[in-house]
Amino acid sequence: MSLGAAEDDSASEIHIPADIDWHMLDKSKFFFLGAALFSGVSAALYPIVVLKTRQQVSHTPISCFKMSYAIMRHEGFRGFYRGFGTSLTGTIPARALYMTALEVTKSNVGSATVRLGFSDTGAMAIANAAAGLSSAMAAQLVWTPIDVVSQRLMVQSCNRSSKTTLPNVSSYKYNNGIDAFRKILYADGLRGLYRGFGISILTYAPSNAVWWASYSVAHRFIWESFGCYMNKKDDNGLVNACSFRPDCRAMVAVQGLSAAMASGVSALITMPLDTIKTRLQVLDVEENGQRKPLTMTHTVRTLVKEGGFAACYRGLGPRWASMAMSATTMITTYEFLKRLSTKTHESFTS
């Protein structure tokens, strides 16, 4: 892809590497390297996810510092990695589904929109939005049960004193992910493992669509703005003609900035749905001495009673930080992965 610096004065160009389509990838290398790279990313960002989840289920606002201090004091460093083994187990198949749906949809929809006469920017935004939507829906088939189990383990405290911040958490005590899976299946059946599946789709599918569309627009906008700056006229009215080939650091910087901008938009739009989803998956209610899953109506009513609409935004800071760091790491890792997995010219042409 070569972006012109300006519509009228196109003497200056930014030559960035062409996008890599699905048919250009070595699939076995793509999935194997992807599992390894994204497992490392998940491990690095998991403590922030734990903080976000605990803030969302708390009945009172608690700062990240106080929550971190309570976890470290009562549970030690291991408290920040509760449920990580379960989460990691589900990450590999979920990521495989996600990446497959993402690339296949992006390639097919992108080609179709170009044939329909859309501009490059419009076609790219539509293709990325459709890809984000389909990939999120595919991944949730695997991710929702993993999310339910890992989040139950995240909020389960070893120390009674720390439970004061997490009332109504399921009364079951889970030894590990397998034990939690078995007890949830026994108590609530398959529905228990897919608790919050509908709202997960409502949360993650639009969130992914918004993120990928925003990312593609932001990414192109930054490069074009930079090209316009390079192509500005001097004092004599002459255009500074030049050709720029960005190095790896420039590519990573633009990808990271684009990802952070897209994450901000996505987090603000979908935070209330994410808070409701987390509570539906984690909290229970007692009725006539029996434990029952929360309903969406009860969850919304409780949130409004606790702190109004602002209660839906508890954990926004960690979620925004998590999304920004995860997205920045993910997109740079993902682009790196695609380039590592590209077929050789001989195998591509054969």
N, C-alpha and C positions, 0 to 999 in steps of 0.2 A: 504494500500500500504506500502511496506517495501523496502526502497532503500538500496542496499548493498553499503558499503563504497568504495569498490574497487573490480575490477574484480577477482584478484587473492587472495587477502587477505580479505575475507568477514566476519571475526570474529566480526567486528564492524558493527552495523546496526543502522539506524535511523528509528524509528517506527513512522511514521506520520499517522494520521487518514485516513481510506479508503475514496475514493471519493464516493459521494452520487449521485446515478443515479436517473433519472426522476421517475421511478416506485416506488422508496422508499419514495417519498415525499407525505405529506398530502396537496393536491392541494389548498383547501380552506384556510388553514392556511398560505400556501406559498404565495398566492396572496394578502391576507389581510395584513399580516405582511410586505410583500414587498412594498405595496402601502404606508404604514406608514413610513417605514424606508427610502425609496428612496425619499419621499417628503421632509424629513428633510435634506437629502444630497443635493437635488436640491436647497433648500432655502439657505443653507450655501455657495454654490458655485456660485449662480446666479450673484452677482456683478462682478465677473471676466468675466463671459460670456458677460455682458453688455459692459465692457471695450474692450474686444476683438472685438465685433461686431462694435463698434464705430470707433475703429482704422482701421478696414478693409474698411469701407466706406469713411474714410477721404481721401481727395485728397493730403494731405501733411502728412509726418511722425509726429506723436504726441506721446510723452512719456506717459507712464501709469500715472505718477505723475501729469502731466499737465491735462490729460483727467479727472483724478479723481478730481482734484481741480476745474475744470470747471463744472463738474456735481454737486459737492457739493455746489459750489457758486451759480449757477443759478437755480438748481432744488432741492437742499437739498438731504437728505439721501434717499428719495423716488425715486430719479432719478436712483439709483442703482437697483431698483426693478421694473422698467417699464416693463410691460408685464408679470410679474411673475405669476399673477393669471391665465392668458391664458396658459402659459407654464406648470403650475402645473396641470391644467385640462387635458392637453394632455399627461402629463407624465404617469399618471396612466394606461390608456389603452395601450399606446405605450410600457411601461415597461412590461405589462402583455404579449403582443404579443412577445416582445423581449425575455423574460425569457422562454416562452413556446417553441419558435422556437430554442433557444439556447440549452435547455436541451434535447429536443426530437432529434435534429440533432446530438448533441454530443454523446448521448447514442447509436443511431443507427449506425452512421458512425464509432464510436470507436469500436463497436463490429465487424463491417464488415472489418475494416482494420486489426484487430487482426487475424481474420479468413484467411485473404489474406497473412498472414505471416510477416507483418511489425513488427519491434521492438517496445517495449513499448513507447520509446521516439518518434519514427516516427509516430506511430498510434495516440498518444496523440496530436502531433502537427497538423496532418491532420484533426483529429476530431474537434479540437478547431478552426482551420481555417475555416472549413466548417460550423461549428456552428456560428462563428462570421459573416460569409457571409450571411447565411440564416436569422439570427436574425435581422441584420441591414436592410435587404430588407423588412422584414415583418413590422418592426417598422416604416419605412419611409412612409408606407401607411397612418398612423395616424399622424406621426410627421411632415411631410412636411407642411401641412396646418397650424399646430400649430406654426411651425418655422417661416413661412411667417408672420403670424399675430403678434407673440411676438417680432420678430425682427423689424417690422415696429414700434411697440410701444417703443422698446428700443432706437431707433435713433430719435424718435420724441421729439424735445426739446420744453420746455415751453417758454424759453426766446430767443428772437431774436438774442441776441448777441452770443449765443452758436451755432446758425445755421451756422455761418461762417465756422465752421469746417466740416459741413455736407451738402454740396451743393448737388442738384439733388435728395434729398430725396423726396419721394412722397408728393405732395402738399396737399393731404387730411389731415385733422385733425381728429384724432380718440379720442373719449371720453373714450373708454374701449375696451376690446377684442371683445365683441359682436358687437359693433359699427364698429370696424375695419373689422371683418368678413363680416358684411353686406355690407359695402362700397366696399370692394375688390370684393366680389361676384357680386355686381351690376355693377361695372366698367369693370371688366375683365372676369366675369363668373367663372366657375369652374377652368379654366386654370390659373386664377390669384392666386387661393389658392394653386395650384400645380406648381407654378413658381419655376423653379430650381429643379424639382423632378428628372430629369435625372441625373444632375450633383450631386445631393444629394446621389443618389445610387452609382455613380462613386466615390464619396468621402467617404461615410460612410461604404459601403460594403467592399471595399479593406482595409480600415482603421481598421475595426473590425476584418477582417480575419488576417491581419498582427499583430494586437494587441494580439488577443487570441493565435495565434501560437507562437509569441514572448514570451508571458507570460508563456505559458506551458513549453517552452524550458528553459527560464530563471529560472523558479521556480524549475525545476528538476536539472538544472545545479548548482544552489546555494546549494541545499541540498546535491548533490553528492560531490561538492567541500568541503563542511563542513564535510561530512563523510570521505573523503580522508584525511582531516586534522586530524580528530580524530583517524584515523587508521594508522597514520604515525609510522614508526619504531623508536625505541629508539636507543641510542648509541651502544647498544649490538646487534642490528639487530633484536630485537624481536618486534612483533606487539603488540601494546597496545589494547588488545581486550576489547571492552566495548559495551554496548547497551544503546542508548540514546532515550528517549521519550520527544520530545519538548513540553514545556508548551504553554499556549495561547500567551504569549508575543513573544516567538520565532516564532510561526506560523504567527502572525500578522506582525512581522518585515520582515520575508522572503516574505510574500505575498505583503507587501508594496513596498519592494525593487524591486521585480519582476514586479509589476505594473508600477513603475516609469521608469524602463528600457524599458518596452514595449511601454509606452507612448511616450518616446523620439523618438524611431524608427518610430512609427506611425505618430507623429506630423510632423516630418521632411519630410516624404514621401508625405503626403496628404495636407500640408498647402496651396500650390497654388490653388488646387481644392476647398478648403474650402473658400478661399478669393473670388474666382470667384463666387461660389455658393451664398455667402452672398450678394455680389453686385447685382447679378441677382434677388435676392428675395426682395431687399430693394430699389435700385435706379431706376430712370426713366430717359428718355431722351426726350427733346422737339424737335419736328419736325413740322414745319409749324404751330406753335402755339398749337399743340396737344401733349398730354402726351402719351408716348409709353414705353412699357417695353424694357429694354436693351436686346440685343442679346449677345450670348457668344462671337462672333467675335468682336463686339464693346467693350465689357467688357475687353477682353484680350488686344485689341489695346490701350484702355485708360490706363490700368495698365502699359503697357510697356512705353507709353508716359510719364506717371507720374514719373516713377522711375526705369524703366527696370525690370529685373527679381526680383530684391530685393523688389519691391512694392508688389509682391505676398506674401511676408513673413511679411507684416505689421501685428502686433498683434500676432507674433509667441510666444513672451514671455508669454503673458496672456494665449494663447491657450495651450502652453506646460505646464504651471503651472496648468491651469484648468484641462487638461487631466490627469496630474500626480496626482493631489489631488483628482479629481473625480474618477480616476481609482483605486487609493489606497483605497479611502473610499468605492467605489463601490464593489471592490473584497472582502475586509474584511467584509463589510456589507452583501454581497451576500453569502459568505461562512457561516457567522453567521446565516443568514436567512435559509439556507438549513439545518443546524443542528437543528435549532429551529423547522423546519417544517418536520423533519424526522418522519415517522410513528413509532409507538411503535412496539416492536417485535411481539406482539400478532396480531395487525392489519395487519402487513406486511406479516405474515405467513398464515393468514386466507384467 
